[in-house]
């Protein structure tokens, strides 16, 4: 007997796909999640998560009866009408988005008007129109994701807004997507496909711009004696600006901001427009990571044969994602200067070891700091806030700490015996504020 096609299909069970699948299941829907990676599907069938994301394993366990994981696209087509495309769209060497996985999904779908492809993957504006030219009978909806790694489950269940883009002929699918999201309470933004695609890219590019801007301000603060933390606090109280994404540091990373800023820049360039602002955003972000090396050299002189400890490796806390992580650039630059690099991360060590084979991976904070000439806080893991810094200072050869996220209390570090440098903040050492 043929089953009713009343389940939700999710194609691509990476970070976005797994969060989407498990959250829809937790809302009471049957979900068929498909991926071509046999090992990933086997792990998920055992009830184990394939990503580090708070709450995701509980969702898998709680919704085991509603979640079906498969490598068979035909199984998805048998049970589902709405097909959420969540495959990766990484940057190519040119900076454009690689849409090969999206195209593979489109090729796998039948020529039938009762299927709808719902695009969660981040794609350039114009992708939906190109797909419709190729497959005019296929209903198409753009529904970009706005999830933050480390809080993705909460973001899914409590969205600021849900953007749903559909052109004439696909309204039925857009209505169905809207009904899925309506119980979550976020504002529903109905628009055309191209505008929905652009909203995603423009949002991430603007947030990246805020980060690069405050990092530029931090660099000026270092030259003038101002404290960027105070500057950002004063700026953020202006409702036109707001406090979010005004925390200076060593730059943004991850799977979204670098890729989406580059994709928007290339989209503009391919259309004949030079997006000059985004060039500056990208340049500032790259240079910010390298400024840490100069800070270390100021205190240590030559870094040749110096042991530099990296605290944190993932691009942000509460994830093991190493994509475009600042630690990758920083470790390479330090090794280029002849330093011996050691690192500790609470969860990302396994992924990081594959990308940083010459970096010594340590099992504890004590191990990474023992005998170190200096330390750099790269990722603001909450575990680092409550450490016994006075004891740890005694393990180091030279208690110098560069706080790449302005995460720690400078005065507490001074009291513990450290020479402390943040980003855009006055230096603090044993003699007090200088």
Long-range contacts (C-beta under 8 A, 24 or more apart in sequence): 2-78, 3-78, 3-79, 5-78, 5-79, 5-80, 5-81, 6-30, 6-79, 6-81, 7-31, 7-32, 7-68, 7-79, 7-80, 8-32, 8-80, 8-82, 8-84, 8-180, 9-33, 9-34, 9-76, 9-77, 9-79, 9-80, 9-81, 9-82, 9-83, 9-84, 10-34, 10-83, 10-84, 10-86, 11-35, 11-73, 11-76, 11-83, 11-84, 11-85, 11-86, 11-87, 11-105, 12-85, 12-86, 12-87, 12-88, 12-101, 12-105, 12-121, 13-37, 13-40, 13-41, 13-44, 13-50, 13-69, 13-86, 14-51, 14-86, 14-87, 14-88, 15-51, 15-53, 15-149, 15-152, 15-255, 15-321, 16-86, 16-120, 16-121, 16-145, 16-147, 17-84, 17-86, 17-87, 17-120, 18-44, 18-49, 18-50, 18-51, 18-53, 18-56, 19-53, 19-56, 19-147, 19-152, 19-153, 19-156, 20-84, 20-86, 20-120, 20-145, 20-156, 21-67, 22-56, 22-59, 22-60, 22-63, 22-67, 22-153, 23-59, 23-153, 23-156, 23-157, 24-180, 25-59, 25-63, 25-66, 25-67, 26-59, 26-62, 26-63, 26-157, 27-180, 27-183, 28-66, 29-66, 29-180, 30-66, 30-68, 30-79, 31-66, 31-67, 31-68, 32-68, 32-70, 32-75, 32-76, 32-79, 32-80, 33-67, 33-68, 33-69, 33-70, 34-69, 34-70, 34-71, 34-72, 34-73, 34-75, 34-76, 35-69, 35-71, 36-71, 37-71, 38-71, 41-69, 41-70, 41-71, 44-69, 45-69, 51-319, 51-320, 51-321, 52-318, 52-319, 52-320, 52-321, 52-347, 52-348, 53-149, 53-150, 53-152, 53-153, 53-318, 53-319, 54-150, 54-151, 54-153, 54-318, 55-153, 55-154, 56-152, 56-153, 59-153, 73-108, 77-109, 77-110, 77-115, 81-114, 81-115, 81-116, 81-176, 82-116, 82-118, 82-173, 82-176, 82-177, 82-180, 83-109, 83-115, 83-116, 83-117, 83-118, 84-118, 84-120, 84-143, 85-117, 85-118, 85-119, 85-120, 85-121, 86-120, 86-121, 86-145, 87-121, 88-121, 89-121, 89-122, 89-123, 89-259, 90-259, 91-258, 91-259, 91-262, 91-263, 94-266, 95-262, 95-263, 95-265, 95-266, 96-124, 96-263, 96-266, 96-267, 96-270, 97-122, 97-123, 97-124, 97-259, 97-263, 97-266, 99-123, 99-124, 99-127, 102-127, 102-131, 106-131, 106-134, 106-135, 106-138, 109-135, 109-138, 111-135, 111-137, 111-138, 112-137, 112-138, 113-137, 113-138, 113-139, 115-139, 116-140, 116-141, 116-170, 116-172, 116-173, 116-176, 117-141, 118-143, 118-173, 118-177, 119-143, 119-144, 119-197, 120-144, 120-145, 122-200, 122-201, 122-256, 122-259, 122-260, 122-263, 123-197, 124-197, 124-201, 124-263, 124-264, 124-266, 124-267, 125-194, 125-195, 125-197, 125-198, 125-201, 125-267, 126-194, 126-197, 126-267, 127-197, 128-165, 128-167, 128-193, 128-194, 128-197, 129-167, 129-193, 129-194, 132-167, 139-166, 139-169, 139-170, 139-172, 139-173, 140-166, 140-167, 140-170, 140-173, 140-193, 141-165, 141-166, 141-170, 141-173, 141-174, 141-177, 141-193, 142-166, 142-193, 142-196, 142-197, 143-177, 143-196, 144-196, 144-197, 144-199, 144-200, 145-200, 146-200, 146-203, 149-254, 149-255, 149-315, 149-316, 149-318, 149-319, 149-321, 150-316, 150-317, 150-318, 150-319, 151-318, 156-184, 157-184, 158-184, 158-185, 158-186, 159-184, 159-185, 159-186, 160-186, 160-187, 161-186, 161-187, 161-188, 161-189, 162-186, 162-187, 162-188, 162-189, 163-189, 163-191, 163-196, 163-199, 163-200, 164-188, 164-189, 164-190, 164-191, 164-196, 165-190, 165-191, 165-192, 165-193, 165-194, 165-195, 165-196, 165-197, 166-190, 166-192, 166-193, 167-192, 167-193, 200-260, 201-260, 201-263, 201-264, 201-267, 202-264, 204-256, 204-257, 204-260, 204-261, 205-260, 205-261, 205-264, 205-278, 205-281, 207-244, 207-245, 207-257, 208-252, 208-257, 208-258, 208-260, 208-261, 208-281, 208-285, 209-277, 209-278, 209-281, 210-244, 210-245, 210-246, 211-245, 211-247, 211-249, 211-251, 211-252, 211-257, 211-285, 212-251, 212-252, 212-280, 212-281, 212-284, 212-285, 212-288, 214-245, 214-246, 214-247, 214-248, 215-248, 215-249, 215-251, 215-284, 215-285, 215-288, 215-423, 215-424, 216-284, 217-248, 217-424, 218-248, 218-423, 218-424, 218-425, 219-291, 219-424, 220-424, 221-424, 221-425, 222-424, 222-425, 225-426, 226-424, 227-424, 227-425, 227-426, 228-406, 228-423, 228-424, 228-425, 229-406, 229-422, 229-424, 229-425, 231-424, 247-405, 247-406, 248-406, 248-423, 248-424, 249-288, 249-404, 249-405, 249-406, 249-423, 250-288, 250-289, 250-291, 250-292, 250-326, 250-330, 250-378, 250-404, 250-405, 250-423, 251-284, 251-285, 251-286, 251-288, 251-289, 251-326, 252-285, 253-315, 253-316, 253-323, 253-324, 253-325, 253-326, 254-315, 254-316, 254-321, 254-323, 254-324, 254-325, 255-321, 255-323, 255-324, 257-324, 258-282, 258-285, 258-324, 259-324, 286-329, 288-423, 289-326, 289-329, 289-330, 289-333, 290-329, 290-333, 291-423, 292-330, 292-376, 292-402, 292-404, 293-330, 293-333, 293-334, 293-337, 295-402, 295-421, 296-334, 296-374, 296-376, 296-400, 296-402, 297-337, 299-374, 299-398, 299-400, 299-419, 299-421, 300-373, 300-374, 300-398, 300-400, 302-337, 302-338, 303-334, 303-337, 303-338, 303-339, 304-337, 304-338, 304-339, 305-338, 305-339, 305-340, 306-338, 306-339, 306-340, 306-373, 306-374, 307-339, 307-340, 307-342, 307-371, 307-372, 307-373, 307-397, 308-334, 308-339, 308-340, 308-341, 308-342, 308-372, 308-373, 308-374, 308-375, 308-376, 309-342, 309-343, 309-344, 309-368, 309-369, 309-372, 309-374, 309-375, 309-376, 309-396, 310-341, 310-342, 310-343, 310-344, 310-359, 310-368, 310-375, 310-376, 310-378, 311-343, 311-344, 311-365, 311-368, 311-375, 311-376, 311-377, 311-378, 311-379, 311-381, 311-384, 312-344, 312-345, 312-377, 312-378, 312-379, 312-380, 312-381, 312-384, 313-343, 313-344, 313-345, 313-348, 313-349, 313-352, 313-356, 313-378, 313-379, 314-345, 314-347, 314-348, 314-351, 314-352, 314-379, 315-379, 316-379, 316-380, 317-379, 317-380, 317-381, 317-382, 319-347, 319-348, 320-345, 320-347, 320-348, 320-350, 320-351, 321-348, 321-351, 322-348, 322-351, 322-352, 322-355, 325-352, 325-378, 325-379, 326-378, 326-404, 327-352, 327-356, 327-378, 327-379, 328-355, 328-356, 330-376, 330-378, 331-356, 331-359, 335-359, 342-367, 342-368, 342-372, 343-368, 344-368, 345-379, 345-381, 346-381, 346-383, 365-392, 366-392, 366-395, 369-395, 369-396, 370-395, 370-396, 371-395, 371-396, 371-397, 372-396, 372-397, 372-398, 373-397, 373-398, 373-400, 374-398, 374-400, 374-401, 374-402, 375-400, 375-401, 375-402, 376-401, 376-402, 376-404, 377-401, 377-402, 377-403, 377-404, 377-405, 377-407, 377-408, 378-404, 378-405, 379-405, 380-405, 380-407, 384-408, 389-413, 389-416, 389-418, 390-415, 390-416, 390-417, 392-416, 393-417, 393-418
